[in-house]
């Protein structure tokens, strides 16, 4: 039986600093045990590094990357 793969964790609407607007960011890679996100429509801050617990759980569940707890 095939398992469904939820891709929704890989796309985020993130609030823009000092604004009531949001920008769309896409998962890019793991960097320093956090996630690098890329926006193709927000030129002021096209890359950010942010944690995301659901994505950490997803990677651990599928054994893609194991985050070490300290």
Backbone as CSV, one residue per row, in Angstrom:
resi,resn,N_x,N_y,N_z,CA_x,CA_y,CA_z,C_x,C_y,C_z
1,UNK,0.842,-1.185,0.000,0.000,0.000,0.000,0.887,1.249,0.000
2,UNK,0.555,2.179,-0.837,1.309,3.427,-0.918,0.899,4.373,0.193
3,UNK,1.879,5.103,0.714,1.600,6.127,1.716,1.575,7.479,1.027
4,UNK,0.679,8.321,1.477,0.627,9.668,0.898,1.747,10.514,1.484
5,UNK,2.244,11.406,0.692,3.323,12.294,1.084,2.769,13.715,1.155
6,UNK,2.726,14.280,2.353,2.200,15.630,2.524,3.275,16.656,2.196
7,UNK,3.050,17.427,1.173,4.015,18.433,0.746,3.748,19.804,1.348
8,UNK,2.647,19.925,2.064,2.259,21.225,2.595,3.317,21.794,3.546
9,UNK,4.100,20.945,4.231,5.141,21.432,5.132,6.244,22.176,4.388
10,UNK,6.387,21.932,3.103,7.476,22.503,2.327,7.178,23.907,1.802
11,UNK,5.961,24.390,2.061,5.546,25.719,1.612,4.973,26.452,2.819
12,UNK,5.415,27.690,3.046,4.934,28.451,4.201,4.622,29.887,3.826
13,UNK,3.572,30.405,4.426,3.283,31.836,4.366,3.830,32.413,5.658
14,UNK,4.811,33.298,5.545,5.486,33.844,6.719,5.252,35.352,6.779
15,UNK,4.901,35.819,7.960,4.647,37.246,8.153,5.919,38.051,7.898
16,UNK,5.756,39.156,7.201,6.863,40.054,6.896,7.060,40.992,8.083
17,UNK,8.298,41.157,8.507,8.619,42.023,9.630,8.122,43.441,9.378
18,UNK,7.516,44.046,10.380,6.995,45.421,10.323,5.950,45.621,9.229
19,UNK,5.150,44.589,8.990,4.110,44.687,7.965,2.969,43.736,8.329
20,UNK,1.813,43.988,7.756,0.696,43.062,7.970,0.584,42.068,6.821
21,UNK,1.568,42.072,5.919,1.568,41.183,4.760,2.355,39.909,5.049
22,UNK,2.140,38.925,4.191,2.876,37.667,4.284,3.522,37.363,2.943
23,UNK,4.616,36.612,2.996,5.301,36.190,1.771,5.315,34.671,1.727
24,UNK,5.304,34.125,0.532,5.342,32.683,0.334,6.804,32.230,0.274
25,UNK,7.157,31.249,1.109,8.512,30.701,1.148,8.458,29.202,0.898
26,UNK,9.479,28.709,0.219,9.602,27.291,-0.091,10.825,26.714,0.606
27,UNK,10.682,25.500,1.120,11.816,24.830,1.750,12.951,24.698,0.741
28,UNK,14.191,24.972,1.188,15.349,24.856,0.316,16.326,23.792,0.796
29,UNK,16.736,23.879,2.089,17.672,22.892,2.630,17.784,23.061,4.140
30,UNK,18.481,22.107,4.760,18.777,22.195,6.186,20.097,22.935,6.331
31,UNK,20.088,23.926,7.210,21.288,24.729,7.433,21.411,25.009,8.933
32,UNK,22.504,24.551,9.538,22.730,24.731,10.981,21.571,24.203,11.826
33,UNK,21.075,23.027,11.491,19.978,22.351,12.203,18.656,23.110,12.147
34,UNK,18.552,24.066,11.255,17.302,24.772,10.980,17.044,24.664,9.477
35,UNK,16.016,25.330,9.028,15.641,25.220,7.621,15.855,26.530,6.886
36,UNK,16.366,26.420,5.686,16.521,27.586,4.824,15.286,27.634,3.925
37,UNK,14.660,28.793,3.891,13.454,29.020,3.098,13.749,30.092,2.054
38,UNK,13.214,29.898,0.852,13.431,30.807,-0.279,12.089,31.387,-0.720
39,UNK,12.072,32.697,-0.948,10.893,33.351,-1.508,11.231,33.858,-2.902
40,UNK,10.367,33.576,-3.830,10.564,34.048,-5.206,9.756,35.312,-5.492
41,UNK,8.949,35.746,-4.508,8.128,36.933,-4.744,8.394,38.055,-3.743
42,UNK,9.317,37.856,-2.814,9.623,38.894,-1.832,11.108,39.206,-1.884
43,UNK,11.450,40.245,-2.632,12.850,40.575,-2.918,13.592,41.160,-1.723
44,UNK,12.881,41.768,-0.768,13.533,42.394,0.380,14.244,41.352,1.243
45,UNK,13.624,40.208,1.443,14.204,39.128,2.235,13.944,37.796,1.509
46,UNK,14.708,37.519,0.438,14.440,36.323,-0.365,14.830,35.011,0.305
47,UNK,15.671,35.061,1.342,16.086,33.851,2.049,15.996,34.087,3.544
48,UNK,15.460,33.088,4.260,15.443,33.163,5.715,15.801,31.794,6.290
49,UNK,16.285,31.795,7.512,16.569,30.560,8.236,15.590,30.514,9.401
50,UNK,14.742,29.481,9.436,13.720,29.366,10.476,13.492,27.902,10.807
51,UNK,13.191,27.647,12.070,12.814,26.307,12.495,11.381,26.006,12.077
52,UNK,11.058,24.731,12.005,9.695,24.322,11.684,9.511,22.923,12.252
53,UNK,8.770,22.816,13.355,8.623,21.537,14.050,7.960,20.457,13.203
54,UNK,6.953,20.819,12.417,6.289,19.809,11.577,7.247,19.230,10.546
55,UNK,8.124,20.076,10.009,9.086,19.597,9.021,10.134,18.710,9.691
56,UNK,10.541,19.063,10.905,11.463,18.206,11.653,10.839,16.836,11.897
57,UNK,9.579,16.819,12.295,8.867,15.558,12.520,8.782,14.752,11.223
58,UNK,8.494,15.431,10.124,8.403,14.771,8.825,9.730,14.112,8.450
59,UNK,10.832,14.858,8.578,12.146,14.307,8.236,12.519,13.141,9.137
60,UNK,12.174,13.238,10.409,12.469,12.145,11.333,11.628,10.909,11.004
61,UNK,10.350,11.122,10.718,9.444,10.015,10.397,9.916,9.254,9.161
62,UNK,10.319,9.981,8.139,10.736,9.351,6.885,12.239,9.025,6.880
63,UNK,12.898,9.283,8.006,14.325,8.993,8.168,15.200,9.684,7.122
64,UNK,14.823,10.908,6.821,15.565,11.722,5.864,16.726,12.405,6.577
65,UNK,16.444,12.883,7.785,17.449,13.584,8.582,17.046,13.437,10.038
66,UNK,18.007,13.088,10.882,17.732,12.951,12.310,18.287,14.161,13.044
67,UNK,17.413,14.923,13.675,17.832,16.083,14.447,18.214,15.612,15.828
68,UNK,19.421,15.944,16.239,19.895,15.549,17.561,19.382,16.529,18.595
69,UNK,18.914,16.001,19.701,18.474,16.860,20.797,19.631,17.049,21.750
70,UNK,19.762,18.276,22.247,20.875,18.566,23.163,20.385,18.741,24.572
